[in-house]
Amino acid sequence: METTKTETNKKEIMETMMKRMKEKIKFKKCKMTSQRQIILRAFVESPIRHMSAEEVFELVKKTAPDIGLATVYRTLDLFTQMDLLKKLDFDDGCSRYELNDRDNEGHFHHHLICLGCGKVWECEDDLLETLETILEKRLHFHTVDHQLKVYGYCEDCQKKRAEEAAKEAAAKEAE
């Protein structure tokens, strides 16, 4: 019974988000084509929060094989211009996109990026709030948004690195 309730709740959230996004597209005076709807739905329904154009393409071609990679790129650019998506750069040579599913202006979240496996986590805490207050008071600089990317190693990659270091040390001792 709990699973059904959870699934129903998830479906309601997805439908609410799709409705909000469709309204935003109409407000911006763009057409909500079936291809755009499929691409937008991929973001709403995907468990992957940060997707490259190629990842979006792989998802949408499962249900709509007629949508090409060029269409995905054009739609991602349009959705970014319309502020439906945020374009992210994690300094790995690949742009990623995430659903801009917040109504409020300003801060969203920060990203923790593993240098070992490339996995990205979100940190919802506003870690720079104190800095913004100082900037406002001392320099009269009003911050409207910021991005913070923290690079390091996740728990799994830390373990792998420690194991590799131990093997290297053992190999040197054996020499």
N, C-alpha and C positions, 0 to 999 in steps of 0.2 A: 504494500500500500504506500509506503514512504517513497519508493522509487517513482511511482506514478505521480505522486504529489510534486516531487522534485522535478520530474520531467515536464509536468504541466507548468510549473513556475518558470522553468527555463524557457519554455516555448512562449509564455506570455512576455517575458523580458525581451526575447528576440523580436517578437512582433511589435512591441512598443518601440524598440530601437529602430526597426525597419520603417515604421510609420514616421518617426521623427526625422529619419534620414530622407525619406521621400518628400516630406514637407519642406525640408531644407533645399532640396533640389528644385522643387517647384518655385520656392521663394526666389531662388537664384535664376529663375526663368530658363531652366534647362529641361529637356525631355528626360523622363525616366524610361529609357528603352529597356527592352527585356535583357539585353546584354549588360547594361549598367546595373540592373537589378540583380542579376546573377553574380556579378563581381562584388557588389555591395553585400549581398547575402553571404558570400564566401568569408568576408571579414566578420560579419555578425555571428556566424555559426562556427567558425574555426576555433579550435582550442589554442591555435598558434596565434599569439598576440602581435608579433612582429614578423611580417612576411615580405619577401622580395617579390618582384614582378614575376619571376619564374615560378616561385611557390604558389602565387595566386593563380597563374596560368595552369599549373598542374592540378590545382583544386577544381577550377571551373571547367576544364576540358573533360572531367569525369561526367558532368551533367550536361555540358554544352560543348561538344567537340568542334562545333563550327566557329567558336570564338578563338581568334588567333592571338598570338603573343603581342602583335602590334596594337590590337584593340585593347588588350590589358594595359599596356604602357600608356596609351592615350587616355584611357579611363582613369588610371591612377593619377596622371597629371591633372586631369579635370577635377577629380575628387579632392586633390591636394589644394588646387586653386580655390575650390569652393569651401575649403576648411572641413570637409567631411573626413579626410584622412590627414595624418601628420606624416611627413617624410622624415626619416631618421637616417643618420649617418653614424655608424659605429666604427668608422675608420678601418674597415676591412675591405673597402673597394666595392661594396654592394649596398645600394640604397634599400632600406626597408620601410614599410608603411605600417601604421597602426590606425585603428579606428579612432577618430576623434569623437568619442561618445559622451563627452562632457558638455553640458550647456553653459557652464560658467567660463568666463574668461580667466586667463591667468595660468597658474601653475597646474601641471598635470602630475608628473611623477618623474623619478630619476631612474637611471638604468645602471645595473651592475652587469659587467661584461666579462665573461671568463676568457682569458687568453689561451687556455688550453683547448677547450672544446667549442668555444664560440657561443655558448648558451647565454641568453640574456634574461635577467630577472628585473622586475620592477620594484622600486622602493617608493611607497606612497608618502612617506614622511617628508615634510618640507624641511630639508636639512639646511637650507640657506636663509631661513626666515630671519635669524639674528643678523646675518650679514646685510640683508635688505634693509633692516631697521637702521643699522649703522650708516649705510649709504644714504638713506633718506635724511637722517639727522645731521650727519657731518657734511655731506656733499650736496644735499638738497637734490638728490637723484632718485626719482621715483621708478622703481623696477616694476615692469608689467609682466615679465616672464623671464625664465631662465631655464637652462638645461644643464644637467650634471650627469656625466658619464664616469663611472668608477670602474677601473680595470684591475683585474686580479685573477685569482684562481679559485674555482669552486671547491667544495669539499672533496669530491671524487678526484679532480685533477690534482689537488694537493697530495692526496694519498698516492696517486700514480707517480707524481714527481718525487715523493719521499722514497717510494719503492725503487725507482730508477736510480736515485742518488745512492741508496744503500747497496744496490747491485754494482754500481760503478766503484764504490769504496771497497767492496769485497773483491772485485776484480783487480783493483790496484794493489791490495794487500797480497793477493795470490801471486802477483808478478815477482 
